[in-house]
Amino acid sequence: MTSNRHIEQLTDRVERLLLRHEELQRTNALLTEQVALLQAERDSLKSRLLAARARIDALIERLPAAATKDSA
């Protein structure tokens, strides 16, 4: 009897571990997807920032020389 009880306990524990493993795999997949989306968003924001900086630099270059001396 004790042997059967022990086997049942082990079986229950293995089943719980398998369920937990599946749950962790799903969570990991979702987190991996989130990381990829956030990395893409970060890259897009970096690109937009660089473009904005380039536009600002171009505008600064177009300012008359006297205006840049007055502000200094």
C-alpha positions as CSV (number, residue, x, y, z in Angstrom):
1,M,0.0,0.0,0.0
2,T,2.7,2.4,0.9
3,S,4.5,1.8,-2.4
4,N,1.3,2.6,-4.3
5,R,0.7,5.7,-2.3
6,H,4.3,6.9,-2.9
7,I,3.9,6.3,-6.7
8,E,0.6,8.3,-6.7
9,Q,2.3,11.2,-4.9
10,L,5.2,11.1,-7.3
11,T,2.8,11.0,-10.3
12,D,0.8,14.0,-8.9
13,R,4.0,15.9,-8.4
14,V,5.3,15.2,-11.9
15,E,1.9,16.2,-13.4
16,R,2.0,19.5,-11.4
17,L,5.6,20.1,-12.5
18,L,4.6,19.5,-16.2
19,L,1.8,22.0,-15.9
20,R,4.1,24.5,-14.3
21,H,6.6,23.9,-17.0
22,E,4.0,24.6,-19.7
23,E,2.8,27.7,-17.9
24,L,6.4,29.0,-17.7
25,Q,6.9,28.3,-21.4
26,R,3.9,30.3,-22.3
27,T,4.9,33.1,-20.0
28,N,8.4,33.1,-21.6
29,A,7.0,33.2,-25.1
30,L,4.9,36.2,-24.2
31,L,7.8,38.0,-22.6
32,T,10.0,37.2,-25.5
33,E,7.4,38.7,-27.8
34,Q,7.1,41.8,-25.6
35,V,10.9,42.3,-25.6
36,A,10.9,42.1,-29.4
37,L,8.1,44.7,-29.7
38,L,9.8,47.0,-27.2
39,Q,13.1,46.7,-29.0
40,A,11.4,47.6,-32.3
41,E,9.8,50.6,-30.6
42,R,13.1,51.7,-29.2
43,D,14.8,51.4,-32.6
44,S,12.0,53.4,-34.2
45,L,12.3,56.1,-31.5
46,K,16.0,56.2,-31.9
47,S,15.6,56.7,-35.7
48,R,13.0,59.5,-35.2
49,L,15.3,61.2,-32.7
50,L,18.3,61.1,-35.1
51,A,16.1,62.5,-37.9
52,A,14.9,65.3,-35.6
53,R,18.4,66.1,-34.6
54,A,19.4,66.3,-38.2
55,R,16.6,68.6,-39.0
56,I,17.5,70.8,-36.0
57,D,21.1,70.9,-37.1
58,A,20.1,71.9,-40.6
59,L,17.9,74.7,-39.3
60,I,20.8,75.9,-37.1
61,E,23.1,75.9,-40.1
62,R,20.5,78.1,-41.9
63,L,20.5,80.8,-39.2
64,P,22.3,84.0,-40.1
65,A,25.8,84.3,-38.6
66,A,24.8,87.4,-36.7
67,A,22.0,85.6,-34.9
68,T,24.3,82.9,-33.7
69,K,26.8,85.5,-32.4
70,D,24.1,87.4,-30.5
71,S,23.0,84.3,-28.7
72,A,26.5,83.4,-27.6
